[in-house]
Amino acid sequence: MPEASVPSVRSVPSGRSAARVRVLGFGMGPQHVTPEVAAALAGCDYALAVQKSEEDPLLAVRQAVADAHGVELVVVRDPERDRSPGLDRAGYEGAVVDWYAARLAAYREVLEARGGTCAFLVWGDPSLYDGTIRIVRELSDDIDVLPGISAPQVLAARHGIVLHDVGQPVHVTTARRLRDDVAGGQRNLVVMLTGGVDLDGFEDWTIWWGANLGGVGERLVTGPVGSVVGEIVEARAAAKAEAGWVMDLFLLRGPAAGAC
């Protein structure tokens, strides 16, 4: 169980809060919260989250997690981030750095005002394509991280597959890096942060695709890319229409990689 909500007196470096911070992976919602995370969350004084828009359906899921465990959810407005489609890699990374800095300032203000023990609720697992750990390390010296159920885990379970062939690797990447990674020799890839990826040129590859896994609007598609790409487009749109948001990912396997 967590320590007492009021932290002990200690020296705090300049710019850091005396608050205790717990980074908690919650999967896709209350149904994925592990007993370990539930116990940690119950011992927190509040949870802190960002609101991305006036009607933010993703915030509603965090609210449901907090409500299920009787914890107040403190909300700050998410700073704007440069999402220009023409950004090169350096521009993208610079935009993310600026965005993190603005989020950091907003979080610090709350932690300094409230102290105590604060939970950061992270979609999926905090270890995969999430910046929360990097941010909170700048906020407090008293942090810990508990894992959650990740999207690749749920994808494999829903399709009833193993993510790699016997004795072979699986490469986890993003849609932005997909073509570079394939050009570098990768033939078995879990692709995240898709935003509606272009699959031209992969017609003879096999895909296991999923959206909103474990949540409202869940959709699954599998088969040769050339045969199912249209079905994926339709399923992605249907998931977004049903839930008000869409998070999708897929396993993409080249024809030389063999079958599961």
N, C-alpha and C positions, 0 to 999 in steps of 0.2 A: 504494500500500500504506500501511497505517497507520504512524504513528510508533512509536518504541520504547514498550513498555508502561509504563515508569516515566516519568511526566511530568517536565519540567524544573522546577527550583525557580522559583517566582514568587509574587507576592503574591496571596493568595486572600481576597476579602471575607468578613466574618463570616457564618457560616452556609453557606458554599459549600465544596465539597470540592476538593482538588487533583487529583482523578481526572479523566481524560479520558472523555467520554461520547459514544457514537455511537448515534444513533437510526436504526434500520434497518428499513425496511418489508420484510416477507417474504411478502406476499400471503396465500394460504391454507395455506402449508406449504412443505416442502422443494422441491416441484416448481415453485414460483413464485419462488424466490430467484434474483435476477439475478446475473450474474458480478461486478458492482460490489459488491453487498452481500456476496456470498460472500468476496471478497477482504478486505473490511473486517472481517467477522466472524472470519476466520481470524487476523487480527492482534490481536484483543481478548484480554484476560486472562480474562474471564468475561462472562457475560450475566446480567442481573438480571430477574426476573419475579415476578409475584404469583400466589398460589394462592387461588382464590375459594371452594373447598370441599375437603373431604377427598378426594373423587374428582373432580378437575377435568380433564375431557377436553380443554379448551382449553390447559391447561398442558402436556398431553402432546404437543400439536402443537409448541409452543415447544421442548420437550425434544427432539423429533425434529429440529428445525432446528439446535439447538445440537450434538446428537450428530453430525449429518451433516458438521459443520465442526470437530469436535474441540474444542469450547469448553464449559467447565464452566457449568452453569446454576445460579445461586444463587437460591433461592426464599424469598420472604417472604409471610406471610399477608396477604391483601387486607383492609383495614379495611372495616367494615360501612358501607353507604350507605343513607340513607332513600329507599326506593322506594315510599312510600305512593301508591296510585293516585289519591288525592284532592288531591295537591299541585298548587297553581297554578304559574304560570311562575316567580314570585318564590321560592316554596318549593322548586321543582325546582332552580333555579340556586343557591340557598343550600345545598341538600343536596350538590350537586356540589362547591361550594367547600370545604365541610367535608371531603368525601371526599378531594379533592386534597391538602388540608393533612395529613391522616393518612397518605396514601401518601407524601407528601414526607418526613415524619419517618422512615418505615420505610426508604425508599431512602437517605436521608442517613446513617443509621446504618451501612449496608453500605458505602457509598462511603468514609466516613471510616475505617472499619476496614481496608478492602482496598486502596484507592487504585487505581493502575494504569489500564488502559483497560477501560471497561465498556460493553457493548452492551445497549441496550433494544430488544427485538424487538417490532415493532408489526404487528398484523394489517393486511392491505391496504396502504394508503399512509398515512404519518403526517400528511398534510395534510387528511384527511377524517374528521371526527367522532372524533378521538382526542386525548386530553389530554396525551400523553406530552411533547411539545415544551414545552408551558407548564410542566409539572412540572420537567423537567430544567433549564430555564433558571434555576430557583431553586437548583439544586444545584451547578452548575459553570459557569465562564466558558469552558471548553474543550469545546465541543460541536459536532458536525456532524450533518447529517441526510442520509440517502440514501433515495430514493423506492422504493416497492414497487408491485406490480400491485394496483390498486384494485378493489373489488367492482363499481362501475359499469362499469369496463372489461371485466371478465369477463362481466357480465350482457349487455352489448352483443354481445360475441363469441359467447357461447353461443346467443343468439337470432338472430345474423346480422343485426343492425340497426345503424343510426346513432341516437344518442340524441336527435337533433334533426332537424327538417325543414330543408330548404335555406334558409340565411340566417336561421334562427330560433334562439332561445335554448333551453337546457335549465336548469331550476331544480332544484338539489340541496337537499333538505330532509329533515326527519325526520317520522315519523308523528305526533308530538305537534303539529307545526306545519302538517300537511297541509291541514286545512280552512281555517285562516286564510289560508294562501298561495293556495288556490283562490279564496277570497272576494276576495282582493286582485288577481285576474286571471290567475294562473298557469294554463296549460293543458297544460304538458308538464313533468312533474316526475319526477325520480329520488328515490325515498323510501327512506330508510335508518332504521336503529334502529326496526324496526317493532314487534316484540313481539306480532305478531298484530293487524294494523290492522283497524279497522272500515271497510268499503267501502260501507256503505249510502249511497245517493244517487249512486253513481258507476256505476250499472248500464249506462249507454250509453257509458261511457268504455272505452278499450282498455288492457289491462294486459299487460306483459311481466314476469313474476315469476320469481324464482329463489331457491333456498336452498342453503347450503353449497357455493357455486360453486367448483369446482376441488378439492373435498374429499370426504370420506366423506359419503354421504347426499345427494349433489347431486340436486336436483329442479328442473324447469322447467315453467312453465305460461304459456300466452298465449291471448288472445282477449278478447271483450267481457266486462267484469266480471260483468254479470248472468248470463252463461252459464258462467263458470268459477270463480266465487267458492267454490263447494263443493269443487271440485277442488283449489283452493289450500289450503283448510283441511286436506283429507286429505293432500296432498303435504307440507305443513309438519309434520304429525304424524308422517308416515312418515320424513322426514328426521331429526327429533329422535330417533325410536326407533332408527334405524340408527346414528347417530353419537353419541348421548348428549347432543347439543346442536344448536342450530339458529341460523343467522344468515341472514336473508332480507332481500331488498330488491326493489324493482320500479320500472319505468318506467310512469307513468300518463299517458295522453294523452287530452285531451278531444276530442269528436267534431268540433269545429270546427278542430282542428289539422291535419287531413289525414293522409295515409298517409306511411310512410317512403319 
